[in-house]
Amino acid sequence: MIELTAMENQRNDLLAGVLIEVGRSALQYMGECWPWTGSDEQGNVLKQLIQNQAAHVPVLVGLLGDRRQLIDFGTYPTEYTDLHYTGVDFLLSLLVQNQTALVGILEKAVTESGSDADANVLLTQILAQERENLERLSNLEPEEASK
């Protein structure tokens, strides 16, 4: 059995934490419970953001798997269960708030990944995509306000 150093364990724990944060974000939950949307344009943007974010999960799992780490997908926060059958307009501020927090977590993870080149490159790519997702999400206007 190969023993990992404390630093290697810390870096792998960092990746595992990012996996849970990305895979169990409000945006991913919304993709599973799919809220009511008023327009095809708004719904299409949200579907694309959900897919963009979901694409990070298998890549993170692949790196952790290559490192022979236990994969833990975590669970969604319990408070998300109150979000079924709600409209996108109701969820927009929550989604922006959650996405902002995720970007902050990723910024910290990039810094903490330090000399772990594989993790640093991957986390930097994920951070860039999640910043773009945040910008697009922030630019979505509630349907009621645009009428």
C-alpha positions as CSV (number, residue, x, y, z in Angstrom):
1,M,0.0,0.0,0.0
2,I,1.3,3.4,-0.9
3,E,1.4,5.9,1.9
4,L,0.7,9.5,1.0
5,T,2.4,12.4,2.6
6,A,0.4,14.9,4.6
7,M,0.8,17.4,1.8
8,E,-0.6,15.0,-0.8
9,N,-3.5,14.1,1.4
10,Q,-4.2,17.8,1.9
11,R,-4.2,18.5,-1.9
12,N,-6.4,15.5,-2.5
13,D,-8.8,16.6,0.2
14,L,-8.9,20.0,-1.5
15,L,-9.9,18.4,-4.8
16,A,-12.5,16.3,-3.1
17,G,-14.0,19.3,-1.4
18,V,-14.2,21.2,-4.8
19,L,-15.9,18.1,-6.3
20,I,-18.6,18.3,-3.7
21,E,-19.0,22.1,-4.0
22,V,-19.3,21.9,-7.8
23,G,-21.4,18.8,-8.0
24,R,-23.8,19.8,-5.2
25,S,-24.2,23.5,-6.1
26,A,-27.6,25.2,-6.3
27,L,-27.2,25.3,-10.1
28,Q,-26.8,21.5,-10.2
29,Y,-29.7,21.0,-7.8
30,M,-31.8,23.2,-10.1
31,G,-30.9,21.0,-13.0
32,E,-32.2,18.0,-11.2
33,C,-35.5,19.5,-10.0
34,W,-35.8,21.8,-13.0
35,P,-37.9,24.9,-12.0
36,W,-40.6,26.5,-13.9
37,T,-39.3,28.8,-16.6
38,G,-41.1,31.5,-18.5
39,S,-39.1,31.8,-21.6
40,D,-37.2,29.4,-23.8
41,E,-34.2,31.9,-23.9
42,Q,-33.9,32.0,-20.1
43,G,-34.3,28.2,-19.9
44,N,-31.7,27.6,-22.6
45,V,-29.2,29.8,-20.8
46,L,-29.7,28.0,-17.5
47,K,-29.5,24.6,-19.2
48,Q,-26.2,25.6,-20.7
49,L,-24.8,26.9,-17.4
50,I,-25.9,23.7,-15.7
51,Q,-24.1,21.6,-18.4
52,N,-21.0,23.7,-18.2
53,Q,-20.7,23.2,-14.5
54,A,-21.6,19.5,-14.6
55,A,-18.8,18.9,-17.1
56,H,-16.3,19.6,-14.3
57,V,-17.5,16.6,-12.2
58,P,-16.1,13.8,-14.3
59,V,-12.8,15.6,-14.8
60,L,-12.4,16.0,-11.0
61,V,-13.4,12.4,-10.5
62,G,-10.8,11.3,-13.1
63,L,-8.0,13.2,-11.3
64,L,-9.0,11.8,-7.9
65,G,-9.4,8.4,-9.4
66,D,-5.9,8.5,-10.9
67,R,-4.7,9.3,-7.4
68,R,-6.6,6.3,-6.1
69,Q,-8.7,8.5,-3.8
70,L,-12.1,7.6,-2.5
71,I,-14.8,9.5,-4.4
72,D,-17.4,11.2,-2.3
73,F,-20.0,13.2,-4.2
74,G,-21.6,14.6,-1.0
75,T,-25.2,15.5,-0.6
76,Y,-27.2,18.5,-1.5
77,P,-28.0,20.9,1.4
78,T,-31.3,20.1,3.0
79,E,-32.6,23.6,2.4
80,Y,-32.6,22.9,-1.3
81,T,-35.6,20.6,-0.9
82,D,-37.8,23.6,-0.4
83,L,-37.0,24.8,-4.0
84,H,-39.1,22.3,-5.9
85,Y,-41.8,23.8,-8.1
86,T,-40.5,27.3,-7.9
87,G,-39.9,29.7,-10.7
88,V,-36.6,30.8,-12.0
89,D,-37.3,34.4,-11.1
90,F,-37.6,33.3,-7.4
91,L,-34.3,31.4,-7.7
92,L,-32.1,33.9,-9.5
93,S,-30.8,35.7,-6.4
94,L,-30.1,32.4,-4.7
95,L,-28.3,31.1,-7.8
96,V,-26.1,34.2,-8.1
97,Q,-25.3,34.1,-4.4
98,N,-24.4,30.4,-4.5
99,Q,-22.3,30.9,-7.7
100,T,-20.5,33.8,-6.1
101,A,-19.6,31.6,-3.1
102,L,-18.4,28.8,-5.5
103,V,-16.1,31.2,-7.3
104,G,-14.7,32.3,-4.0
105,I,-14.1,28.6,-3.0
106,L,-12.4,28.0,-6.3
107,E,-10.2,31.1,-6.0
108,K,-9.0,29.8,-2.6
109,A,-8.5,26.3,-4.0
110,V,-6.3,27.6,-6.9
111,T,-4.1,29.4,-4.4
112,E,-4.0,26.4,-2.0
113,S,-3.2,23.9,-4.8
114,G,0.3,25.5,-5.0
115,S,2.9,23.3,-6.5
116,D,0.4,20.5,-7.5
117,A,0.6,21.3,-11.2
118,D,-2.2,18.9,-12.3
119,A,-4.6,20.2,-9.7
120,N,-3.6,23.8,-10.3
121,V,-4.2,23.7,-14.0
122,L,-7.6,21.9,-13.6
123,L,-8.8,24.2,-10.8
124,T,-7.7,27.3,-12.9
125,Q,-9.7,26.0,-15.8
126,I,-12.8,25.3,-13.6
127,L,-12.5,28.8,-12.0
128,A,-12.4,30.5,-15.4
129,Q,-15.6,28.6,-16.5
130,E,-17.4,29.3,-13.2
131,R,-16.5,33.0,-13.4
132,E,-18.1,33.0,-16.9
133,N,-21.1,31.1,-15.6
134,L,-21.5,33.7,-12.8
135,E,-21.3,36.6,-15.3
136,R,-24.0,35.0,-17.5
137,L,-26.1,34.1,-14.5
138,S,-25.8,37.7,-13.1
139,N,-27.0,39.0,-16.5
140,L,-30.2,37.0,-16.5
141,E,-33.1,39.2,-15.9
142,P,-36.2,38.1,-14.1
143,E,-39.0,37.6,-16.6
144,E,-41.4,39.8,-14.6
145,A,-38.9,42.7,-14.7
146,S,-38.4,42.4,-18.4
147,K,-42.1,42.7,-19.3
